[in-house]
Structure formats: structure tokens, C-alpha cells
Amino acid sequence: MLPSRPLSIAAITALLVGCGAAQPQPTPPAPDVSALANGYLDALEARDLDAAARLFGPRSSIVETGRDEGDWGRYASHHLGPELGAVRSFEIDRRPLDAGGAGDLAFAIFALEYRIELQDGRTMESVGAVTFVADRAGLRHVHWSSRERRGAAHTHHQDGADPPPPNDG
């Protein structure tokens, strides 16, 4: 006599589980993007491009204030590196706004307030937000958007002249 239908489904399920076919594979946790993001912001404060570079995976993209800056290597060599070379100090106050992830991708969003003192004595105070996206290889995408803090008093060159207009590239 054949087993009843519920028993045959149970038997098939037992066979599959016994063979490992029905056992779900454990999913590794999403990348710890908050640690990567804080590491990146710490590296900026330390003006340490090498430390920042170690946080990026082989595929990356950077967008800063509405402009595609390319991958990490291009951004570091053509934009961020020259900028940090002119910086005496960089202080970033950060506040996490949101974070999440699933599978291979995770994101974190921070509100920022920062103060930059340049080698020539000028200071800049800005506010903004930055979004980080990471995969298992490291940071995959950074989108930084900022503006001058309202009411911030930028200082002038030590010779009293007005600072030059910002570099657009």
C-alpha cells in the first residue's frame, strides 16, 4: 500500500534534507560599512591617502557635489590628494543618519560638519552629507555633498587678500 500524500511529502522532504539539498547555506553578514565609513573619515582627518585607499575595493566610484570624480585612484590623484596637500588640519564632526544592507551590499549615510584650515592660513567651515556603499571587497561608492556653513566667517590670506575662487576641478 502506498503512503498517504502527507507522508510522501514528508518522506521527500526528509530525503532532501538528508542529502543537504534543502539546507539553506548560511549567508555571510553584509559588509560593515559603518566601520569603513568611519575609517575613511578618520583617514581624511589624518590626511592619509594610503589609509583611505586600503578601504576601497577594486571597483569604486566617487561623486562629489554633483560631479563624477571617477574611481578612487583617479579621485585621489587628481582631486583629493592635491586638496589634502594644501590642508593643515581637517576636523570632521559626523552624525550617522541611516545604515542598512542586504546580501553583498550595505550603505551608511552621515551628516557632516567640518572645518578645514589650509596651509596658507585660510579656514573653511562646511556642512554636508556623505553616503557610503560597500560590498565585500570594501568601499564601492562614496557620494559627498557639502556647502559652506551659513554665517561661517572664512578667513582671508595672511596678506589680507581675498582667497581665490574655489578650484572647480
C-alpha positions, 0 to 999 in steps of 0.5 A, spaced: 500 500 500 502 506 498 503 512 503 498 517 504 500 524 500 502 527 507 507 522 508 510 522 501 511 529 502 514 528 508 518 522 506 521 527 500 522 532 504 526 528 509 530 525 503 532 532 501 534 534 507 538 528 508 542 529 502 543 537 504 539 539 498 534 543 502 539 546 507 539 553 506 547 555 506 548 560 511 549 567 508 555 571 510 553 578 514 553 584 509 559 588 509 560 593 515 560 599 512 559 603 518 566 601 520 569 603 513 565 609 513 568 611 519 575 609 517 575 613 511 573 619 515 578 618 520 583 617 514 581 624 511 582 627 518 589 624 518 590 626 511 592 619 509 591 617 502 594 610 503 589 609 509 583 611 505 585 607 499 586 600 503 578 601 504 576 601 497 575 595 493 577 594 486 571 597 483 569 604 486 566 610 484 566 617 487 561 623 486 562 629 489 557 635 489 554 633 483 560 631 479 563 624 477 570 624 480 571 617 477 574 611 481 578 612 487 585 612 484 583 617 479 579 621 485 585 621 489 590 623 484 587 628 481 582 631 486 583 629 493 590 628 494 592 635 491 586 638 496 589 634 502 596 637 500 594 644 501 590 642 508 593 643 515 588 640 519 581 637 517 576 636 523 570 632 521 564 632 526 559 626 523 552 624 525 550 617 522 543 618 519 541 611 516 545 604 515 542 598 512 544 592 507 542 586 504 546 580 501 553 583 498 551 590 499 550 595 505 550 603 505 551 608 511 549 615 510 552 621 515 551 628 516 557 632 516 560 638 519 567 640 518 572 645 518 578 645 514 584 650 515 589 650 509 596 651 509 596 658 507 592 660 513 585 660 510 579 656 514 573 653 511 567 651 515 562 646 511 556 642 512 554 636 508 552 629 507 556 623 505 553 616 503 557 610 503 556 603 499 560 597 500 560 590 498 565 585 500 571 587 497 570 594 501 568 601 499 564 601 492 561 608 492 562 614 496 557 620 494 559 627 498 555 633 498 557 639 502 556 647 502 559 652 506 556 653 513 551 659 513 554 665 517 561 661 517 566 667 517 572 664 512 578 667 513 582 671 508 590 670 506 595 672 511 596 678 506 589 680 507 587 678 500 581 675 498 582 667 497 581 665 490 575 662 487 574 655 489 578 650 484 572 647 480 576 641 478 
